[in-house]
């Protein structure tokens, strides 16, 4: 039996609540999907062989403001009728007694998830440039969606998005198991200073973790679906763009990317091309906003360190659905320190 998603109780709930899922006499099949370090994703196969994706929180150490399945569900459901490709929503379960937590079900979208350097080779050379262009177009389409028009008005929050994010992640990183937060705290102090003088941003739907590892690509390089909406908010478009740029590593970079991805392979656009395409597609004058974008890239590196601290803590506590890290998390600790130091260096230059 899967400890995080018990097939029997799940099957009983599907039989009662989701008639479109074919439930036979045996429980549905539940398989963990590789990848992801926070909310857990499982592939569900019904009696007719149709596949679905199930998302649930980690099995423990769930922070008060994180891992909200209902919030993820709302963003996916709101975006389903728009130009933004999301997995088609199927059902949401608010009853934690079914599998031990709230969860939701979507259709399973096939495609290549480009979550590391090696995955960059999954696309043929001619499709790699397309992938870079299309993911930027999808990001611009996301930021063009009016949150009020798709029913997300109540998710707006007072104050500036960046300042809220700095408060939230600084609080959460100090709840982690990481002992040395010197660089994290120093970068946070500089970011607070820089954020206070930035021009107000226009509110948009911000994904919060937009990068190739959270997208499914077809063999032609086109984006088929955007996954992992747990960090989504009514936020700032430059936060999403800065996060993508910080993760978009290229050979020879002085600072490693926040998350190694496919762009380390030949054939993918460079960062300047991504920024230029976003400016063209979104209509935003990024030449005039380059100073602000630099701050958001530094923020992305700092936030990556904070996220890494939370992931390290969950692995150390054994609440990642039975997964473990071979080195006990030493590499993750080193990475988060490097990103915090890189953010501080950029802000002091």
VENURLIN-V919653 format. One record per pair of residues at least 6 apart in sequence whose ideal C-beta (glycine too) atoms are under 6 Angstrom apart, sorted by the first residue. I is the first residue (numbers start at 1). J is the second residue. If there is no record, write none. Layout:
I;J  I;J
This chain:
2;30  4;40  4;59  4;321  5;30  5;42  5;99  6;99  7;27  7;28  7;30  8;27  9;98  9;99  10;99  11;23  11;27  11;28  13;98  14;21  14;23  15;23  18;91  21;46  22;46  22;47  22;48  24;47  28;44  28;46  29;45  30;42  31;43  32;42  33;41  33;43  35;115  37;311  39;55  39;57  39;67  39;230  40;56  40;321  41;53  41;55  42;54  43;51  44;52  44;54  45;51  51;108  52;105  52;108  53;106  53;108  54;103  54;105  55;104  56;101  56;103  57;67  57;101  58;314  58;319  59;319  60;319  61;314  61;317  61;319  63;172  69;102  69;103  69;104  72;229  72;230  73;92  73;104  75;229  75;232  76;86  76;89  76;229  77;89  78;150  78;151  78;152  79;86  80;86  80;89  82;145  83;141  84;141  84;142  85;223  85;224  85;225  86;226  87;106  87;107  87;109  87;225  88;107  89;106  90;105  90;106  91;105  92;104  93;103  94;102  96;102  109;216  109;224  109;225  111;216  111;217  111;218  111;224  112;122  112;217  113;216  114;212  114;262  115;213  116;260  117;260  117;264  119;262  120;262  120;265  121;265  123;131  123;221  125;267  127;220  127;221  128;267  128;268  130;221  131;217  131;221  132;268  132;269  133;277  134;222  134;223  135;223  136;274  136;277  136;278  137;281  138;223  139;210  140;278  140;281  140;282  142;205  143;204  143;237  145;205  147;205  147;234  155;234  156;234  161;235  161;236  162;195  163;195  166;191  166;192  169;303  169;306  170;188  173;184  173;306  173;309  176;309  176;310  176;313  177;313  177;316  178;309  183;337  183;340  183;341  183;344  184;305  184;340  186;344  187;302  187;340  187;343  187;344  190;347  191;299  194;295  198;292  201;236  203;234  204;237  206;233  206;235  206;239  206;240  207;232  207;240  208;231  208;232  209;228  209;231  210;240  210;244  211;244  211;247  212;261  212;262  214;227  214;228  215;223  215;226  216;224  216;225  218;224  238;292  238;293  238;296  239;296  241;278  242;296  242;297  242;300  243;300  245;271  245;297  246;258  246;297  246;300  246;301  247;257  247;258  247;259  247;261  248;263  248;271  249;257  249;263  249;264  250;270  255;342  258;301  258;304  258;339  275;286  279;286  298;343  298;346  298;347  301;339  301;342  301;343  302;343  304;339  305;336  305;339  305;340  308;332  308;336  309;336  312;329  312;332  314;320  315;325  315;329  316;329
